[in-house]
């Protein structure tokens, strides 16, 4: 009996992914453990191994397809002695993820998907519910169904264009947003006009167009604010959509408050120079490690949470989760977004270990090769924009963390010491906290501990 290969869930929160590459083709024999495909999640590209033996009978989702839902059928594996005739007709005819959603019969109204999904190179699998009746496929002049994205249908309707008269440039001749925009510019045939609405009052007719789109405005309303041809649409990938969703949820559901302090870096910079100068070198003269200021900040934050354990916690409705370990997530910028690989038990690791671990995690993060367990979890986060010259900023909490430390640049400035003005290297850091977990005095105690480790860094070595 044929074996179905389904889109795997590569993390607990994964809902869909992109099928980046097939390592097999139809007719290839595979055994358990063979890498058969590469899947892109919102954070990484991961290899998928076969768990069964057999021959690849049919690939239903081509590589490059975006937005494939978890548990969607992507391929069929044939057991020994079976041939393609063993694949059921319903499977063989099953629409792949790159077919337009308009091919499915209408069931019940549902909201149109976001424009990013329609502008992707290959459309996501058809949703459970079809587009609204108003956006149902229009019959072409030949009587055939017109394939078009819901966004294209909506834009055509708003522009008064007949969707059946517009030539599609998408997959399988599908009409996409760019086709509608071209038709608008070229003056395509207008659709039948709807019943005339009651005449508007003179004041309404003369009202100027709004200078800004209202809250909750549709994509079409937003785009109308910009001259045609002055922009291009860049589709959201899974990472950007996940970042947008999680950060919006964080700001809407987590009561943030912020604590900012200035701390002097001179002693830390001097210690860092000594540590790096003492690093052993290999035969080519390469040091075994090179500790950065950020490595020392990670260690200082971890030790501070160990010293103030009540702040090393997470909120749940059922109770406070007080962590026994200190795992520090570190924001790493990658093309199209960011990711926070986690340094586990950072309070117990040496600076050289943290340094080498961060270099490895950051490199694999940029290559999208991190495993889910390497970027999920953590009890706090550090985000450092000081290396870009940013003086100070406030970061958004990454739930379930209750804190995130935003690190600014070290700047030389005059300070008063013992009644005398001296020059010191000063760094501003801002702690964003979840007020449900960390109150003002507790947050201040945590920042006081952090300043102590930064200004007296020898405490991190004992």
C-alpha positions in Angstrom: 0.0 0.0 0.0 1.4 3.4 -0.9 2.9 5.5 1.9 1.8 9.2 2.2 4.6 11.7 2.8 3.2 14.7 4.7 4.5 18.2 5.3 6.3 17.8 8.7 5.9 20.1 11.7 9.5 21.0 12.4 8.7 23.1 15.5 5.8 23.2 18.0 4.6 26.5 16.5 5.0 25.8 12.8 1.8 26.0 10.8 3.2 26.1 7.3 6.5 26.1 5.5 8.1 26.4 2.1 9.2 23.3 0.2 12.6 24.7 -0.8 14.2 21.7 -2.5 13.6 18.0 -3.3 16.6 15.8 -3.0 14.8 13.0 -4.8 12.7 12.6 -8.0 10.0 10.3 -9.0 11.3 6.8 -9.5 14.2 7.2 -7.0 14.6 4.5 -4.3 14.9 5.7 -0.8 15.5 4.1 2.5 14.9 5.2 6.1 17.2 8.0 7.0 17.8 9.3 3.5 17.4 13.1 3.1 14.5 13.6 0.7 13.8 17.4 0.9 14.7 20.8 2.4 11.9 22.7 4.2 12.1 26.4 5.0 10.4 27.5 8.2 10.1 31.1 9.5 13.5 30.7 11.1 15.6 28.1 9.4 16.1 25.7 6.5 16.0 22.1 7.6 16.6 18.7 6.0 13.8 16.2 6.1 14.6 12.5 6.2 12.5 9.6 5.0 11.2 7.3 7.8 10.2 4.5 5.4 11.7 2.6 2.5 10.4 2.5 -1.0 10.3 4.2 -4.4 9.1 7.8 -4.9 5.9 7.3 -6.8 4.6 10.8 -7.1 5.7 14.3 -6.0 2.6 16.4 -5.4 4.2 19.6 -4.3 7.0 21.0 -6.5 10.1 22.5 -5.0 9.9 26.3 -4.6 6.3 26.1 -3.3 5.5 28.5 -0.5 3.0 28.3 2.3 2.5 24.5 2.4 0.4 23.7 5.4 1.6 21.2 8.0 0.3 17.7 7.4 -0.5 18.5 3.7 0.3 15.6 1.3 3.5 16.4 -0.5 4.5 13.1 -2.0 3.7 9.4 -2.2 6.1 6.5 -1.6 5.6 3.1 -3.2 6.5 -0.1 -1.4 8.5 -2.9 -3.0 6.5 -4.5 -5.8 4.1 -1.6 -6.3 3.9 0.7 -9.3 2.2 4.0 -10.1 -1.1 2.2 -10.6 -1.2 1.6 -6.9 -1.6 5.4 -6.3 -5.3 6.2 -5.9 -7.0 8.5 -8.5 -7.9 11.0 -5.8 -4.2 11.3 -4.8 -3.0 11.5 -8.4 -5.4 14.2 -9.2 -4.9 16.0 -5.9 -4.1 19.7 -6.6 -0.6 20.6 -5.7 0.2 23.7 -3.6 1.1 25.7 -6.7 -2.4 25.4 -8.1 -4.7 28.4 -7.6 -7.2 28.3 -4.8 -9.9 29.3 -7.2 -10.0 25.7 -8.5 -11.8 24.6 -5.4 -15.6 24.8 -5.4 -17.1 27.5 -3.2 -18.2 26.3 0.3 -18.7 29.3 2.6 -17.5 32.8 2.7 -14.1 33.5 4.3 -11.7 36.5 4.5 -9.4 36.9 1.6 -5.8 36.0 2.4 -3.0 38.5 2.8 -1.4 39.9 -0.5 1.9 38.3 0.4 0.5 34.9 -0.2 -0.8 35.8 -3.6 2.5 37.4 -4.8 4.6 34.5 -3.8 6.2 32.5 -6.6 3.8 29.6 -6.0 0.6 30.0 -4.1 -0.2 28.3 -0.8 -2.5 25.3 -0.7 -6.2 26.1 -1.1 -7.8 27.1 2.2 -10.6 25.1 3.7 -13.1 27.8 2.8 -13.3 29.4 -0.6 -13.2 33.1 -1.2 -16.3 35.2 -0.6 -19.1 34.8 -3.1 -18.4 38.3 -4.4 -15.0 37.2 -5.4 -16.1 33.9 -6.9 -14.5 32.9 -10.2 -16.0 34.7 -13.2 -16.7 32.6 -16.3 -14.5 33.5 -19.3 -16.0 34.2 -22.7 -15.3 30.6 -23.7 -17.3 29.4 -20.7 -14.1 28.3 -18.8 -13.4 29.3 -15.2 -11.1 32.3 -14.8 -8.2 31.6 -12.4 -7.2 34.7 -10.4 -5.9 35.4 -6.9 -8.5 36.8 -4.4 -6.4 40.0 -4.2 -6.5 40.4 -8.0 -10.3 39.9 -8.0 -10.7 42.5 -5.3 -8.5 45.0 -7.0 -10.3 44.4 -10.4 -13.7 44.8 -8.7 -12.7 48.1 -7.1 -11.3 49.4 -10.4 -14.4 48.3 -12.3 -12.5 45.9 -14.5 -13.8 42.6 -16.0 -11.4 40.0 -14.6 -12.2 37.7 -17.6 -10.7 40.2 -20.0 -7.4 40.4 -18.2 -4.5 38.2 -19.3 -2.9 36.3 -16.5 0.9 36.1 -16.0 0.9 33.9 -12.9 1.3 30.1 -12.6 -1.0 28.3 -15.1 -2.2 31.7 -16.5 -3.5 32.9 -13.1 -4.4 36.6 -12.9 -2.3 38.2 -10.2 -2.1 41.7 -8.8 0.5 42.9 -11.3 -1.9 41.9 -14.1 -4.7 44.0 -12.7 -2.3 47.0 -12.2 -1.2 46.7 -15.8 -4.8 46.5 -17.0 -5.7 49.6 -15.0 -2.8 51.5 -16.6 -3.8 50.2 -20.1 -7.5 50.7 -19.8 -8.9 47.2 -19.9 -12.6 46.6 -20.5 -14.8 47.7 -17.6 -17.1 45.3 -15.8 -20.8 45.7 -15.7 -21.7 48.7 -13.5 -23.5 47.9 -10.3 -26.9 49.3 -9.5 -26.7 53.1 -9.1 -26.4 54.2 -5.5 -28.4 57.1 -4.2 -26.9 60.5 -5.1 -24.5 61.7 -2.5 -24.9 65.0 -0.8 -22.9 67.8 -2.4 -20.7 68.1 0.7 -19.8 64.4 0.4 -19.1 64.6 -3.3 -16.7 67.5 -2.7 -14.9 65.9 0.3 -11.1 65.5 -0.3 -9.4 62.1 -0.3 -8.0 61.2 3.1 -4.3 62.0 3.6 -3.7 58.7 5.4 -5.4 55.3 5.3 -7.7 54.7 8.3 -6.9 52.1 10.9 -7.6 48.6 9.5 -7.5 49.8 5.9 -7.4 47.3 3.1 -4.3 46.9 1.0 -6.1 48.6 -1.9 -6.9 51.6 0.3 -3.2 51.9 1.4 -1.9 51.5 -2.2 -4.2 54.3 -3.4 -2.2 56.8 -1.3 0.9 56.3 -3.5 1.3 57.2 -7.2 1.1 54.2 -9.6 4.6 53.0 -10.5 6.2 54.6 -7.5 6.5 51.3 -5.6 6.8 47.6 -5.9 5.2 44.9 -3.7 7.7 42.6 -1.9 5.9 39.5 -0.7 6.1 38.7 3.0 8.0 35.5 3.7 7.2 33.2 6.6 9.8 34.8 8.8 8.5 38.4 8.3 4.9 37.2 8.9 5.9 35.4 12.1 7.9 38.4 13.4 4.9 40.7 12.6 2.4 38.5 14.4 4.5 37.8 17.5 5.6 41.4 18.0 2.1 42.7 17.6 0.8 40.1 20.1 3.6 41.1 22.5 2.9 44.8 22.4 -0.9 44.2 22.7 -0.9 41.6 25.4 2.3 42.2 27.5 2.3 45.4 29.7 5.8 46.8 28.9 7.7 49.2 31.1 11.2 50.4 30.7 14.3 51.1 32.9 17.3 52.8 31.4 20.7 53.2 33.1 24.2 54.5 32.0 27.1 52.3 32.9 30.9 52.9 32.5 32.7 50.5 30.2 36.4 51.3 30.7 37.2 48.6 33.2 35.4 46.0 31.0 37.2 47.1 27.9 40.6 46.8 29.7 39.7 43.3 31.0 38.6 42.2 27.5 41.9 43.3 26.1 43.8 41.3 28.7 41.7 38.2 28.2 42.1 38.3 24.4 45.8 39.0 24.7 46.2 35.9 26.8 44.4 33.6 24.3 46.5 30.7 23.1 47.2 30.6 19.4 47.5 27.7 17.0 50.4 27.1 14.6 49.0 29.6 12.1 48.7 32.3 14.8 44.9 32.2 15.2 43.7 32.8 18.7 41.6 30.1 20.4 38.9 32.7 21.1 38.3 36.5 20.8 35.9 37.7 23.4 33.6 40.6 22.3 31.9 43.2 24.5 28.6 41.5 23.6 29.9 38.2 25.0 30.6 40.0 28.3 27.2 41.6 28.3 25.5 38.2 27.8 27.5 36.8 30.8 26.7 39.9 32.9 23.0 39.6 32.2 23.0 35.9 33.0 24.8 36.4 36.3 22.5 39.3 37.2 19.4 37.1 36.8 21.1 34.4 38.9 21.7 37.1 41.6 18.1 38.3 41.3 16.2 35.1 40.6 12.7 36.5 41.0 13.3 38.4 37.7 14.2 35.1 35.9 10.6 34.2 35.4 7.8 33.9 32.9 4.1 34.7 33.2 1.3 32.1 32.8 -2.3 32.5 33.9 -2.0 29.6 36.2 1.1 30.8 38.0 4.6 32.4 37.8 7.2 30.2 36.1 10.4 30.8 38.1 13.3 29.3 36.1 16.2 27.4 37.7 18.5 28.0 34.7 19.5 31.1 32.9 19.3 30.7 29.1 20.0 34.0 27.2 18.6 34.5 23.7 20.7 36.8 21.6 19.2 38.8 18.7 21.0 38.1 15.5 20.2 40.0 12.3 19.7 37.9 9.2 18.5 38.7 5.7 14.8 39.5 6.0 14.5 39.6 9.7 16.1 38.4 12.9 16.4 35.3 15.1 17.4 34.7 18.7 19.7 31.7 19.2 19.9 30.8 22.8 23.1 30.4 25.0 22.1 27.8 27.5 23.2 28.0 31.1 25.1 31.2 30.3 25.8 32.0 33.9 27.9 28.8 34.2 29.9 29.2 31.0 33.3 31.0 30.7 33.6 34.0 28.5 35.7 32.1 25.9 33.0 29.4 25.7 30.2 32.0 25.3 32.3 33.7 22.6 32.9 30.6 20.5 29.4 29.4 20.9 27.9 32.7 19.8 30.2 32.8 16.7 28.9 29.3 15.7 25.3 30.1 16.4 25.4 33.4 14.6 27.0 31.9 11.5 24.5 29.1 11.3 21.6 31.5 12.0 22.6 33.6 8.9 22.8 30.3 6.9 19.4 29.3 8.3 20.9 26.1 9.6 19.8 26.3 13.3 17.8 23.5 14.8 14.6 24.5 16.6 16.0 23.7 20.0 18.8 26.2 19.4 16.5 29.2 19.0 13.4 28.2 21.0 12.9 28.9 24.7 15.3 30.9 26.8 14.5 33.0 29.9 15.6 36.4 28.7 17.0 38.2 25.7 19.8 40.6 24.7 19.6 42.9 21.7 22.7 44.9 20.9 22.5 47.8 18.3 25.5 49.6 19.8 27.7 48.1 17.1 25.7 50.2 14.6 26.2 53.4 16.6 22.7 53.4 18.1 22.9 55.3 21.4 19.8 53.9 23.1 16.5 52.2 22.2 13.8 50.1 23.8 13.3 46.5 22.6 10.0 44.6 22.4 9.7 41.6 24.8 9.9 38.2 23.2 7.3 36.0 25.1 7.5 33.9 27.1 10.5 36.0 28.3 9.7 38.7 30.9 12.7 40.8 30.1 14.9 41.9 27.2 18.0 44.1 27.5 18.5 46.7 24.7 22.2 47.7 24.5 23.4 51.0 23.0 26.8 52.1 21.9 29.7 53.0 24.2 30.4 56.7 23.9 33.2 58.7 25.4 31.7 61.6 27.5 32.6 63.7 30.5 31.6 62.3 33.9 32.1 63.7 37.4 34.3 61.6 39.7 35.3 62.8 43.2 34.3 66.3 42.2 36.5 66.2 39.1 35.4 66.0 35.4 36.9 63.0 33.6 36.4 61.3 30.3 34.7 57.8 30.5 33.2 55.4 28.0 29.5 55.2 28.9 27.0 52.8 27.6 23.2 53.2 27.9 21.2 50.0 28.4 17.4 49.8 28.6 15.6 46.9 30.2 12.1 46.2 28.8 10.1 44.2 31.4 6.7 42.4 31.6 5.1 44.3 34.5 3.0 41.2 35.4 6.3 39.5 36.3 8.8 42.2 37.2 7.8 45.2 39.2 9.7 48.5 39.2 11.8 47.9 42.3 12.7 44.3 41.2 13.7 45.6 37.7 15.8 48.3 39.3 17.5 45.7 41.5 18.3 43.6 38.4 19.8 46.7 36.6 21.8 47.5 39.7 23.3 44.0 39.6 24.0 44.3 35.9 25.8 47.6 36.3 27.9 46.0 39.1 29.2 43.3 36.7 29.9 45.7 33.9 31.8 48.3 36.0 33.6 45.6 38.1 34.0 42.9 35.5 36.4 40.7 37.5 33.3 39.5 39.3 32.4 37.6 36.1 35.6 35.5 36.3 35.2 34.2 39.8 
